[in-house]
Structures are given as structure tokens and as C-alpha cells.
Amino acid sequence: MPEGGPIVITGAAGLAGQNLIPRLKARGMGPLIGIDKHPANNAIFRKLHPDVRLVEADLATDDGWQQALAGAGTLVLCHAQIAALTEAPFTANNVVATERVLEAARRHDVGQIVHISSSVVNSLAHDFYTESKKAQEKLALDSGIPTCVLRPTLMYGWFDRKHLGWLARFMARTPVFPIPGHGQYLRQPLYVGDFCNIIAACIAEPRPGQVFNISGQEQIAYIDLIRALKEASGAKAAIIRIPYGLFRTLLQLYAMVDSNPPFTVSQLAALVVPETFEVIDWPRLFGVKSTPILEGLRETFRDPVYSSVVLEF
């Protein structure tokens, strides 16, 4: 592990951050400093990790948090806007916030960056999330600070509030679970525990200027993924297919009553894009075991401590 100061994680109270902290602690890596703007999720973070310093701030607008980067050896850029109905939140949280963090990192001479990008930068999809993540990645690579970029595909695991976690909770409280269209859309879900182990490897052995596409090692049809999710979570809902157009209309109606829906029309469009992502031999590159999908789902939804913790949107 390289010499240096603290490891600072932005977006520390989100999915990747909450999973990363216990894995870094288990390796004795640190000291650790988290930064996040979400009060409720920060409260969960503090309850789980009272020994870790957490700064509550909106990186896009607030000041004062910049001092947390003083003397930092590694900055893990983990903050991201995942879903919203308009462009503004994506610009604020993926672009403006990143510009401000990188400016502070340069001023405080941070040693290295591990940037959590996304597989969508290689996607055929064209939406606010995709475009803002492309811009965010470019900012990190052009920062002048040694930077390693990791591009994960759809992740699942403890603290998943938006993707499979939300779907599992929805499945648990409804008698019928709808699948848009035929459901044969290939996915390559990535267990967030594996991904966090890759992050830890990149902190310990810097890979400046390198970009890695980190996808799940297995491909699975969306409908089969939902069936596996049902088995792992113990849900009783019947899985049925409904026409794509009807599904889209239902999402539009839902968005009229919920300003921050967990699943949006743009995400539906991205779901049905017929594409797969590059599979590299990251188990060998980073010395990290790949967790099979069924095993990862069971760990996610049957863990005695973390499976009951639900983050807010």
C-alpha cells in the first residue's frame, strides 16, 4: 500500500460508499473520511461506523468540506446522481460537484484518485445520466492528478436502494411483479462487494491513467435475474410479462405523483437496449474473486446485519 494520508470518499453514504467502508476497515486501510449530503443516509452511516469521520455537505453548493482533503493520499470519487426526472440534478451532482472536488483536490495536493465512473459511458443509451457521467469521467482524467477509472455495470448488494434492492422490496409487497415486454434483455450485474474489493486493490496499488471496464462475469436475461431475485429474497409475487407500451405508461403516471421515482422512463429505455459490455479478467488483474450471481443475491438479502438496512432516495 502506498504511503500517504487519509482516504477520502465522496458519496460515502450511498451504495458503493456504504459497501466500501467496511471492506477498507477490514483491511486496516485508512484513516477514512467520508463526505455526503444526504442527512438520513448519513445517520445510517454514523450508526454503522461511529469510528469514521463523516462530513455532511453538498459538494455542488456548500463550502467548508474542502479542508477534509488536506493531506489526503487517495480520493475516491464515488458521488453520483443516478436518477432524476430533469437534467439539473445530474449536472449539479455529476458535473458541478466534481469540478469543485477536483479543484479542492489540486489545491490540497491529493496523491491519487480512484474515480467510480459507469459502463454507460460506452452505452448506446443517450440520456441525462449517460451524458453527465461521460463529462464527469473526462473531468477526472483531465484533473492533472494521477487517476484510475473504474466503469462498473449495474451493481447490486447491501444498501441497494435504487435497483435490485428496490425491486425486491416492491416484489415483497405486491402480489404481481410486471416484466416489460419479453424480458429477454441481457444484463451483467456486478456484485458491489466484488467491486469494492477492486477499489481497495486500486488504492493499494495505484494504476494512474488506466481505465477498466468492470462488468459482471456472467450474463443473465432480465426476467431470469428477477426470478433469481425472487428466490433469494423469499418473495411470493407472481412474475408476469406486460406490453412495453403499457409499462411505459404506468411509469409516466407514477412520475406524476412521485417527484423522485425509483424507476423512470429513461431507465426503462436503457433497460431494453440490446447490448452487452466487455468482460475483462478482473479477478486476475486485481486478485479479487468473482461472486456468482445467485450467491451474491443470497448474501445481499439474507445477511443478518446489512440486509435489513435500507437507504433513502
N, C-alpha and C positions, 0 to 999 in steps of 0.2 A: 504494500500500500504506500502511495507517495506521501512524502512529508507535506504538511500543510495544516491550515486551520480548520475551523468548523465546516461541516457540510450543511449548506442552506438549501431547503426545499421549498419552492413556491407551489401554491396549490396543495399544501401539505395535508389539508383536511378532506381532500377529495379521494376518489377511488385509488389511484396509483399511490398518492402520498400516504394514505392511511395503511396501505399494504406494505409500503416500502419501509416505514419507520420501524415496525417490529423486526423486520428482517435485517436491517442495518444494526439495530441494537443487539440482535442475536450474534452478530459477527464482531461486536465490540467496536464498530466503526462510529466515529464521531469526534467531538461533540456535535449534536444535531440541533439545528434551528429551523423551525417551520414558519411559514408565512401564509396566511389565508384570510379571506374576507368574510367567510360565512359563519355568523355567530353560533348557530345551532350545531353545525358540524365541528366547529372549534371546541364547543363544550364537550362533545364526544371525544375529540382528540385529547383534551386535557384530562378527562376521566381515565382514558386508557393509558396515557403517557404523561403522568404528572412530573416526570423527571426531565421532560424535553421542553425547552423554551419555545413558545409559540407566540408570534406577533400577529395580532389581528389588524388587518389593513387592506384597503382596496388599492392594489398596485396601480390602477389606472388613474386614480384621483388623489389619494392620500399621500402624505409625506411623513417622515419620521422613521419609517421602516428601513430606509436605506442604510442606516447605521448597522443593521443586522448583518450586512455583507462585509463589514470591516474585518479584514484578516481571514476571510473565508478561503479555504483551499479548493472547495468544489461548490458550484451552484447547479442544482438540479432544477431545470425549468419544467415544472410539472403542471403549471396552471393552464387552464383552457376552458373556453366556452364550448360546450358540447351541443346544446340545443337551445333554440330560441325561435320566435316567430318573425323577428325582424333582423336587419343587418347590424344595427347599432351595438347590441351586446357582444357580437363576435368581434367587431372592430375594437371595441373598448378593451375586452379581456384577452384577446389573442394577439392584437397588434399594438395598441397604445400601451397596455400594461407591460408588454415585452420590451418595447422601446425604452421605457422608463427603468425597468430592471437592468437591462444591459448597460444603460448609461451609468447607473449606480455601480454595477459590477466593474466597469472600466475605471471608474473613479477610485474604487477601493482595491484595485489590482487583484481581483479574484483569479485564482490559479487556473481553473479549468471549468468547463460547462459540460453537463450531460443534458442534452435537450430532448424532451419527450415530444416528438413530432407525431405523425399519424400516417397510416398506409393510404389515407385518402389523397395525399399529395401525388400519388401515382394512379388515382382512381379516374374512371370515366365520368364520375359524377361532377356536376357543376352547381354548387350551392354556396351559401354564406360560410358554412363551416369549412368546406374544402378550400375555398379561396383564402380565408383568413389563416388557415393552418399552413398553406404554402408561403404566405407572407411572413408568418412567424418563424418558420424554419430558415428562410433566407436571412432574416434579421440575426438569428443566432449564428449562422455560418459566416456572416459578414461582420461580426462583432469585433474582430481583432483579438478575441480570447480563444485559446485552444478549445475546440468544441467537438464533441462526439454526438452524432444524431442517431436516435433510435426511432424507427417508424413502426409502431405496433398496429396490428389489425384489431378488430373488435375484441375487447377484453372482458373477462368475467371473473368473479371471485368475491371474497369478502368485501363488504361495503359497496357493492354494485347497486346504485340507486336508479340508474337510467336504462340499462339494457336488460340482461337476463335476470337481474335482481328484481326489477320492476315487473317483468313478465311473470316471474314466479309468484310474486305477491298478488298480481292480478289473477293468475290461474287458481290461486288458493281461495279466492273469494267469489268466483263465478262458476256456474255450472257448465258453461260453454266457452271454449277458447277458440277464437277465429284465426284462420290462416289465410292470408291474401293469395288468391289465385291457386295455382297448383302446388305451391310451396317448395318446389324443387330448385330453390336458389342456393347455390353453393356458398357456404360460409367457412371461414378458417379461424374460429375463435381461439383466443390466446389466454391461457390461464395467467392471471395477473401475478400470482406468486412466482411463476417462472420468469415473467418479465422483470419483476423487482430484483430477482437474483441476477439477471443480466445487467440491470442498472448498477448493482453493487459491484459486479465484475468490472464495469467500465470506470467506476470510481477508483477501485483498487489498482487497476492497470489502465492508465489513460490511453485513449485512442484518438488523438487530435486529428481533425479533418476527415474522419471516417464516418460514413453513413451506412446504417444497417437496416434492412427491411426485416422486421421481426414479425413473422406470421405464425399462426398455429401450424403445427407439423401435420395435422390431419385436416382433410376436407370433409364437410358434412352438409347434407341438404338441410335447409332451414326447418322443414317440417320434422325431420329426424332429430334435429337439435332440440326442438320443442318437446318431442316425445321423451328424449333423454332428460330434459329439464323436469318434466312431469314426474318421471321415475325418481329422480334424485331428491326432489322437494316433497314428494309424497302427496301431490295434489290429486284431486279426483275429477277435475274438469274434463268434459268430452272435447276432443280436438276436432274441429270441423273446418272445411275449406269454404270460403265465400268469395264471390267475384271481386276482382281487384277494384273495379269502379265503386262498388258498394263500400268496400273497406275504406277507400279514399274519402268518400262522402262522410262516413262515420267519423273519421279523423277531423275533417273540416268542421263538423258540428261540435265535436268535443272541444276544439280550439276556440269556439265561440264562448264557452263557459269556463275555460281554464286558460289563463294568460301564459302559463308555463307548462304546457303538456309534456309528458314524458316521452311521447312518440309523435312525430309530426309528419306532415305530408312529404316534406323534403327527405326525411329519413326513410319513409316508405319507398320513395322513388329510388333512393340509393340501395335499398334492400334488394330490389328486383333487377338491378343492373347485372348482366351476365358476365361476371369477371372473377378471376382468382388472383392471388398475389404470390409473388416469388417466395419460394421456400428455401432458405439457406440453412446450412448446417450449424445453427447457433448452439446446439448442445456441445458440439466440439469446440467452436470458436470461443465460447465463454465458460466452458466447463459447467454447464447447467443442465440438469436432467429435464427432459420434456415430460410433462404430466399428461397422460391420456385424458381425453375429454370426459369420459364417464367418471374417472377417478377425481378429476378436478371439480366436477359438478357436485359430487358427493362430499368432497372436502368443504366446498362452498356452503352447502345447505344443511350439512349435518354437524358442523363444528360446534362444540358445546359452549364456546365463548363468543366467537365472532359472527356466527350465522344469524344471531338474533339482533345484531346491531344494524340499524337502518339509518342511512344518511338522508338529509333533506335535499330537495331540489334547489 
